[in-house]
Amino acid sequence: MTGAVLVTTLAALPGLASASCEVPTEALDPFVTANGRLPAVDRLVGDAPSRLHERGIDIGGAYISEPYYNWGGLDEGGEYLGVLELYVSMDMKRLGLWDGLCFFANGYQIHGNSITGANIGSLMPVTSFEALESTRLFQLWFEQYLFNDRVSVRVGQLAADEEFFLSNGTDFFINGTWGWATIEAEDLPNGGPAYPLATPGVRVAIAPTDNTNLLIGVFNGDPAAACNKAGGDAQRCNPHGGDFRLRDSALLMVEGQYNYALRGGELPGRIKIGGWNHFGDFEDNRIDVGGNLIGVTGEDPKRRDGDYELYIILDQMLWAVPGGEEGQGIGFFTRFAGAPEDRNLVDFYFDLGLTFSGMVPGRPDDGFAIGYAYTGISDDVQAFNADSGEPVGSGYEALIEAVYIAEIMDGWTLQPNFQYIFNPEGGVEADDATVVGLRNTLAF
């Protein structure tokens, strides 16, 4: 896999994979990680397909090791996080069923400790793999491709962060906000259907033309609803990812995508517009059931009917390496999102960044990126703190991150990383934090 895929390649049909079901035929496909957590890299096992591949079965995975150290935050120190991911992908036609039917499942063995919870206390987690120690199922689904692959329907245990609110440029980074941003992770019940907690759902992808695509997903809206009344931790309430909850309020997500190119096709770009609507009940941040201030009366919060978010994403190549492979050059991305302030902790979010690929002499597959992310704390949350005599922070958390991706060999990448986090969780308790670390990925 070339550096073009590592960074800013903009596929003609971004939401629809080939009906090959990601199972190799003549040579091993790359380790597919378009999930906001890992870049795509070749695998250690080489190019020769096995007898399993001939039958339509692909089994693989990756081991990710991440040591980090921080200054500032809640407590200076270092932590280590390790994650083993295993997956199986099946082409059901080659297994004797019908054309266009695919099966996929994956899971994680997570060990070590997150530096965010232990040392920093920020809303934006230092690593996108942050989770409690566990061995858990993540996704498990069937997908049927229809109408010459213009339509696909995916049914099973799904993760919305695998397909929605993603930018090509954010694949470079390590902090979790570049994938499932804080506005989703903090506002949706128990983080919504996203790593490490997927939920049952249905996703339909439609590509009316080569330049347009529509994603529609309906998910069980809470991966661990049983925790809500008990006040427990969602990951402990659903410790192995096998709850398969079906009766909680639904989450609807919709995203439209348009692809274009500037300068005669040399500089591809993409615009996405989308949002979500959660059909559950949510507590007001400031007003009680009698219409008074919760911070003064201490009464139960007023219940709000539903919750929603709107967002827009732009990916744009700014400069292409002369004579280079597709996607090599300088790319720009940005994402904006907003949600109601009366029922959400985060009411505004944006990020932006620059990516550089194929620009290091003798290292065509390496890449570099720098980005800035901003998480706005709801004014109503700030006002509640003032009403109740609690400390009122700065009203925002921000992040600057710089990362280099070095492909050591097929299947092995290193990502040295620097992060500076301003006002963790709004700056109420923790100081600004400086974080350095390394992501080591072995894909097989």
C-alpha positions as CSV (number, residue, x, y, z in Angstrom):
1,M,0.0,0.0,0.0
2,T,1.4,3.4,-1.0
3,G,1.4,6.6,1.0
4,A,-1.5,7.8,-1.2
5,V,-3.8,5.5,0.8
6,L,-2.1,6.4,4.1
7,V,-3.3,10.0,3.8
8,T,-5.7,11.8,1.5
9,T,-6.9,9.5,-1.2
10,L,-10.5,10.4,-2.1
11,A,-12.3,7.4,-3.5
12,A,-15.0,7.9,-6.1
13,L,-17.5,6.0,-4.0
14,P,-16.4,6.6,-0.4
15,G,-19.3,4.9,1.4
16,L,-19.3,1.7,-0.7
17,A,-16.6,-0.8,-0.7
18,S,-16.2,-3.3,-3.5
19,A,-18.4,-6.4,-3.3
20,S,-15.2,-8.4,-3.0
21,C,-15.9,-8.3,0.7
22,E,-12.3,-7.4,1.4
23,V,-11.3,-11.0,0.9
24,P,-8.1,-11.4,-1.3
25,T,-8.1,-13.4,-4.5
26,E,-4.7,-13.0,-6.2
27,A,-2.9,-11.0,-3.6
28,L,-3.6,-9.9,0.0
29,D,-5.5,-6.7,0.3
30,P,-4.2,-4.0,2.7
31,F,-5.2,-4.1,6.3
32,V,-8.4,-2.0,6.1
33,T,-8.7,0.6,8.9
34,A,-10.9,3.4,7.6
35,N,-12.2,3.9,11.1
36,G,-10.5,7.0,12.4
37,R,-8.2,4.9,14.6
38,L,-5.5,3.6,12.3
39,P,-4.0,4.4,9.0
40,A,-4.2,1.8,6.3
41,V,-1.0,-0.3,6.1
42,D,0.2,-3.4,4.3
43,R,0.2,-6.6,6.2
44,L,3.2,-8.6,7.5
45,V,2.1,-11.8,5.8
46,G,3.1,-10.8,2.3
47,D,1.3,-11.2,-1.0
48,A,0.5,-14.9,-1.4
49,P,-3.1,-15.8,-0.8
50,S,-3.9,-18.9,1.3
51,R,-6.4,-21.7,0.8
52,L,-8.7,-19.9,3.1
53,H,-8.7,-16.9,0.7
54,E,-9.5,-19.2,-2.2
55,R,-12.6,-20.3,-0.3
56,G,-13.5,-16.7,0.5
57,I,-12.3,-16.3,4.0
58,D,-9.8,-13.7,5.3
59,I,-8.5,-13.7,8.9
60,G,-6.2,-11.1,10.2
61,G,-5.6,-8.4,12.7
62,A,-3.2,-6.0,14.3
63,Y,-1.3,-5.3,17.5
64,I,-1.1,-1.7,18.6
65,S,1.2,-0.7,21.5
66,E,1.2,2.9,22.8
67,P,3.5,4.3,25.5
68,Y,2.7,7.9,26.5
69,Y,4.1,10.5,29.0
70,N,2.5,13.8,30.1
71,W,3.4,16.9,31.9
72,G,0.6,19.0,33.5
73,G,-3.0,17.8,33.5
74,L,-4.0,16.2,36.8
75,D,-0.8,14.3,37.5
76,E,2.5,14.0,35.6
77,G,3.4,10.5,34.6
78,G,3.4,7.8,31.9
79,E,1.1,5.0,30.9
80,Y,1.1,2.1,28.4
81,L,-1.9,0.8,26.4
82,G,-1.9,-2.3,24.3
83,V,-4.7,-3.5,21.9
84,L,-4.9,-6.7,19.9
85,E,-7.5,-6.6,17.1
86,L,-8.6,-9.7,15.3
87,Y,-11.1,-9.9,12.4
88,V,-12.7,-12.3,10.0
89,S,-14.1,-11.3,6.6
90,M,-16.1,-13.7,4.3
91,D,-17.2,-13.5,0.7
92,M,-20.4,-15.6,0.9
93,K,-20.5,-16.2,-2.9
94,R,-17.2,-17.9,-2.8
95,L,-18.5,-19.9,0.2
96,G,-21.4,-21.2,-1.9
97,L,-24.1,-18.7,-1.2
98,W,-25.1,-15.7,-3.4
99,D,-23.3,-12.8,-5.0
100,G,-22.7,-9.6,-3.1
101,L,-23.2,-11.0,0.4
102,C,-20.4,-10.3,2.9
103,F,-19.8,-11.1,6.5
104,F,-17.5,-9.3,8.9
105,A,-16.7,-9.6,12.6
106,N,-13.9,-8.2,14.8
107,G,-13.0,-7.9,18.4
108,Y,-10.4,-6.5,20.8
109,Q,-8.2,-7.6,23.7
110,I,-7.4,-4.3,25.5
111,H,-4.8,-4.1,28.3
112,G,-2.8,-1.5,30.0
113,N,-4.0,1.9,31.1
114,S,-5.2,5.1,29.5
115,I,-3.1,8.2,30.2
116,T,-6.2,10.4,29.7
117,G,-8.2,9.1,32.7
118,A,-5.2,8.5,34.9
119,N,-3.2,11.7,34.4
120,I,-5.0,14.3,32.3
121,G,-8.8,14.3,32.7
122,S,-9.5,15.8,29.3
123,L,-12.7,15.2,27.2
124,M,-10.5,14.5,24.1
125,P,-8.8,11.2,24.8
126,V,-5.1,11.1,24.0
127,T,-5.5,7.8,22.1
128,S,-8.4,6.6,19.9
129,F,-8.0,3.1,21.5
130,E,-8.7,4.3,25.0
131,A,-10.9,1.8,26.8
132,L,-11.0,-0.3,30.0
133,E,-9.1,-3.5,30.1
134,S,-11.3,-6.2,28.5
135,T,-11.7,-8.8,25.8
136,R,-14.7,-7.8,23.7
137,L,-16.6,-8.3,20.5
138,F,-17.0,-5.1,18.5
139,Q,-18.7,-5.5,15.2
140,L,-20.6,-8.5,13.7
141,W,-22.6,-7.9,10.5
142,F,-23.8,-9.1,7.1
143,E,-23.8,-6.7,4.1
144,Q,-25.6,-7.2,0.8
145,Y,-24.6,-5.3,-2.3
146,L,-27.3,-4.6,-4.8
147,F,-27.8,-2.8,-8.2
148,N,-24.3,-3.1,-9.5
149,D,-22.9,-2.2,-6.0
150,R,-24.8,1.2,-6.1
151,V,-26.6,0.1,-2.9
152,S,-25.5,-1.8,0.1
153,V,-27.4,-2.8,3.2
154,R,-25.5,-3.7,6.4
155,V,-27.3,-5.4,9.3
156,G,-26.0,-6.6,12.6
157,Q,-23.9,-5.1,15.5
158,L,-22.6,-1.9,14.0
159,A,-20.3,1.0,14.9
160,A,-21.3,4.4,13.7
161,D,-17.8,5.8,14.1
162,E,-16.6,3.4,11.3
163,E,-18.5,5.4,8.6
164,F,-20.0,8.6,9.9
165,F,-18.4,12.0,10.6
166,L,-15.1,10.9,9.2
167,S,-12.5,12.9,7.2
168,N,-9.6,11.4,5.2
169,G,-7.2,13.8,6.9
170,T,-8.1,12.7,10.4
171,D,-6.8,9.2,9.8
172,F,-3.3,10.5,10.5
173,F,-3.9,11.4,14.1
174,I,-3.9,9.5,17.4
175,N,-6.2,11.5,19.7
176,G,-9.7,10.0,19.8
177,T,-11.5,13.2,18.9
178,W,-10.3,13.0,15.3
179,G,-12.5,9.9,14.8
180,W,-15.6,9.9,17.0
181,A,-15.4,13.6,18.1
182,T,-16.2,14.8,21.6
183,I,-19.5,16.2,20.5
184,E,-20.7,12.7,19.8
185,A,-18.8,10.9,22.5
186,E,-20.0,13.2,25.2
187,D,-23.5,14.0,24.0
188,L,-24.8,10.6,23.0
189,P,-25.9,8.2,25.8
190,N,-22.8,6.2,27.0
191,G,-20.9,7.5,23.9
192,G,-23.3,6.0,21.3
193,P,-22.5,3.1,19.0
194,A,-18.8,3.7,18.8
195,Y,-15.5,2.1,19.9
196,P,-15.4,0.1,22.2
197,L,-19.3,-0.3,22.3
198,A,-21.1,-1.1,19.1
199,T,-24.9,-1.7,19.0
200,P,-27.4,-3.5,16.7
201,G,-28.5,-1.5,13.7
202,V,-29.0,-1.2,10.0
203,R,-27.0,1.0,7.6
204,V,-28.0,1.7,4.0
205,A,-25.4,3.2,1.5
206,I,-26.7,4.6,-1.8
207,A,-24.4,5.9,-4.6
208,P,-26.8,7.5,-7.2
209,T,-23.8,8.8,-9.3
210,D,-20.0,8.4,-9.2
211,N,-19.8,11.7,-7.4
212,T,-22.5,11.4,-4.8
213,N,-23.2,9.1,-1.9
214,L,-25.8,8.9,0.9
215,L,-25.4,7.0,4.2
216,I,-28.4,6.3,6.4
217,G,-28.1,4.4,9.7
218,V,-30.5,3.4,12.4
219,F,-28.9,2.1,15.6
220,N,-29.9,1.1,19.1
221,G,-29.2,4.5,20.7
222,D,-27.5,3.4,23.9
223,P,-24.9,0.6,24.1
224,A,-25.4,0.2,27.9
225,A,-28.7,1.6,28.9
226,A,-28.9,-0.6,32.0
227,C,-26.1,1.5,33.5
228,N,-28.0,4.8,33.3
229,K,-30.2,4.3,36.4
230,A,-27.5,2.5,38.3
231,G,-24.9,5.1,37.6
232,G,-22.4,2.5,36.5
233,D,-19.7,2.5,33.8
234,A,-21.0,1.6,30.4
235,Q,-18.0,-0.6,29.5
236,R,-18.3,-2.5,32.8
237,C,-22.1,-3.0,32.3
238,N,-21.4,-4.4,28.8
239,P,-18.0,-5.9,29.5
240,H,-17.7,-8.2,26.5
241,G,-19.8,-6.4,23.8
242,G,-22.4,-9.1,23.7
243,D,-25.5,-7.4,25.1
244,F,-27.1,-6.8,21.7
245,R,-29.7,-4.4,23.1
246,L,-32.7,-3.8,20.8
247,R,-35.4,-1.9,22.8
248,D,-33.7,1.4,23.7
249,S,-34.5,4.6,21.9
250,A,-33.2,4.8,18.4
251,L,-30.4,6.9,16.9
252,L,-30.8,8.0,13.3
253,M,-27.8,9.2,11.4
254,V,-27.8,10.6,7.9
255,E,-24.8,11.8,5.8
256,G,-24.7,13.1,2.2
257,Q,-21.3,13.2,0.3
258,Y,-20.3,15.0,-2.8
259,N,-17.0,14.4,-4.6
260,Y,-15.3,16.8,-7.0
261,A,-11.9,17.7,-8.4
262,L,-10.1,21.0,-9.1
263,R,-7.5,21.8,-11.7
264,G,-8.6,19.2,-14.2
265,G,-9.0,16.4,-11.7
266,E,-5.5,16.9,-10.2
267,L,-6.8,18.1,-6.8
268,P,-9.7,15.9,-5.5
269,G,-12.1,17.2,-2.8
270,R,-15.1,16.1,-0.9
271,I,-17.9,17.8,1.0
272,K,-20.1,15.9,3.6
273,I,-23.2,17.3,5.3
274,G,-24.9,15.2,7.9
275,G,-26.3,14.9,11.4
276,W,-28.1,12.7,13.8
277,N,-31.3,12.6,15.8
278,H,-31.6,10.6,19.1
279,F,-35.3,9.8,20.0
280,G,-34.7,9.3,23.7
281,D,-35.3,11.7,26.6
282,F,-32.6,14.0,27.8
283,E,-32.1,16.0,31.0
284,D,-32.0,19.8,30.8
285,N,-28.6,21.2,31.9
286,R,-30.1,24.1,34.0
287,I,-33.9,24.1,34.4
288,D,-35.8,21.8,36.7
289,V,-39.3,20.3,36.3
290,G,-40.8,23.4,37.8
291,G,-39.0,25.8,35.5
292,N,-36.6,27.0,38.1
293,L,-32.8,26.7,38.4
294,I,-31.6,23.3,39.3
295,G,-28.5,24.8,41.0
296,V,-30.8,26.7,43.4
297,T,-33.6,24.3,44.0
298,G,-31.9,20.9,43.7
299,E,-35.0,19.5,42.1
300,D,-35.0,16.9,39.2
301,P,-34.1,18.3,35.8
302,K,-36.7,19.1,33.2
303,R,-36.9,16.3,30.5
304,R,-36.2,17.2,26.9
305,D,-37.7,15.3,24.0
306,G,-34.9,14.0,21.8
307,D,-31.5,15.4,20.9
308,Y,-29.8,16.2,17.6
309,E,-26.6,17.4,15.9
310,L,-25.7,18.9,12.5
311,Y,-22.3,18.8,10.9
312,I,-20.3,19.6,7.8
313,I,-16.9,18.2,6.6
314,L,-14.5,19.4,3.9
315,D,-11.5,17.4,2.5
316,Q,-9.4,19.1,-0.2
317,M,-6.1,18.4,-1.8
318,L,-4.1,21.6,-2.0
319,W,-1.1,20.5,-3.9
320,A,-0.1,17.2,-5.7
321,V,3.5,15.9,-5.9
322,P,4.5,16.3,-9.5
323,G,4.7,12.8,-11.0
324,G,3.7,11.3,-7.7
325,E,1.1,8.7,-7.0
326,E,-2.6,9.6,-6.5
327,G,-3.1,11.3,-3.2
328,Q,0.5,12.3,-2.6
329,G,0.9,16.0,-1.7
330,I,-0.6,18.5,0.8
331,G,-4.2,18.0,2.0
332,F,-6.5,20.2,4.1
333,F,-9.5,19.1,6.1
334,T,-12.0,20.7,8.5
335,R,-15.1,19.6,10.4
336,F,-17.8,21.7,12.1
337,A,-20.6,20.4,14.3
338,G,-23.3,21.9,16.6
339,A,-25.9,20.6,19.1
340,P,-28.4,22.2,21.5
341,E,-26.8,23.7,24.6
342,D,-29.8,23.0,26.9
343,R,-29.3,19.2,27.0
344,N,-25.7,18.6,26.0
345,L,-22.3,19.0,27.6
346,V,-20.7,19.9,24.2
347,D,-22.7,22.3,22.0
348,F,-20.0,23.2,19.4
349,Y,-17.0,21.4,17.9
350,F,-14.6,22.0,15.1
351,D,-11.2,20.8,13.9
352,L,-8.9,21.4,11.0
353,G,-5.5,20.3,9.8
354,L,-2.9,19.9,7.1
355,T,-1.5,16.5,5.9
356,F,1.7,15.9,4.0
357,S,2.4,12.7,2.1
358,G,5.0,11.5,-0.4
359,M,7.2,14.4,0.2
360,V,10.2,12.9,2.1
361,P,13.0,11.9,-0.3
362,G,13.5,8.2,-0.2
363,R,10.4,7.7,2.0
364,P,7.4,7.9,-0.4
365,D,5.1,6.0,2.0
366,D,5.7,8.3,5.0
367,G,3.4,11.1,6.1
368,F,3.1,14.1,8.5
369,A,0.2,16.0,9.8
370,I,-0.6,18.8,12.2
371,G,-4.1,19.7,13.4
372,Y,-6.2,21.8,15.9
373,A,-9.4,20.7,17.6
374,Y,-11.8,22.8,19.6
375,T,-14.5,21.5,22.0
376,G,-17.0,24.1,23.2
377,I,-18.7,23.5,26.6
378,S,-22.4,24.4,26.7
379,D,-23.2,27.8,28.1
380,D,-26.0,26.2,30.1
381,V,-23.5,23.9,31.8
382,Q,-21.3,26.8,32.6
383,A,-24.4,28.7,34.0
384,F,-25.4,25.7,36.1
385,N,-21.9,25.6,37.7
386,A,-22.3,29.3,38.5
387,D,-25.9,28.8,39.9
388,S,-24.7,26.1,42.2
389,G,-21.5,27.8,43.4
390,E,-19.2,25.4,41.6
391,P,-16.0,26.5,39.8
392,V,-16.7,27.9,36.3
393,G,-14.0,27.0,33.8
394,S,-12.9,28.5,30.5
395,G,-15.8,27.1,28.6
396,Y,-13.7,25.1,26.1
397,E,-11.1,22.5,25.6
398,A,-8.6,22.6,22.7
399,L,-5.9,20.4,21.2
400,I,-2.9,20.8,19.0
401,E,-1.5,17.5,17.7
402,A,1.5,16.8,15.4
403,V,2.2,13.2,14.2
404,Y,4.6,11.5,11.8
405,I,3.8,8.2,10.1
406,A,6.8,6.1,9.2
407,E,6.3,2.8,7.4
408,I,9.2,0.6,8.6
409,M,8.2,-2.3,6.4
410,D,5.1,-3.9,5.1
411,G,2.8,-4.3,8.1
412,W,4.8,-2.2,10.5
413,T,4.3,1.5,11.1
414,L,5.5,3.9,13.8
415,Q,3.7,7.1,14.7
416,P,5.7,9.4,17.0
417,N,3.2,11.9,18.4
418,F,3.0,15.2,20.2
419,Q,-0.1,16.7,21.8
420,Y,-0.8,19.9,23.8
421,I,-4.2,20.0,25.5
422,F,-5.6,23.4,26.6
423,N,-8.0,23.5,29.5
424,P,-8.7,19.8,30.0
425,E,-12.5,19.4,30.6
426,G,-12.9,23.2,30.5
427,G,-10.0,23.9,32.8
428,V,-11.9,23.5,36.1
429,E,-9.5,21.1,37.8
430,A,-6.6,20.2,35.5
431,D,-3.8,22.3,34.1
432,D,-2.8,22.3,30.4
433,A,-1.1,19.1,29.4
434,T,1.8,18.3,27.2
435,V,1.9,14.7,25.9
436,V,4.5,12.8,23.9
437,G,4.1,9.2,22.8
438,L,4.4,6.6,20.1
439,R,2.0,4.3,18.4
440,N,3.5,1.0,17.1
441,T,1.3,-0.9,14.8
442,L,1.9,-4.5,13.5
443,A,-0.7,-5.6,11.0
444,F,-1.0,-9.3,10.0
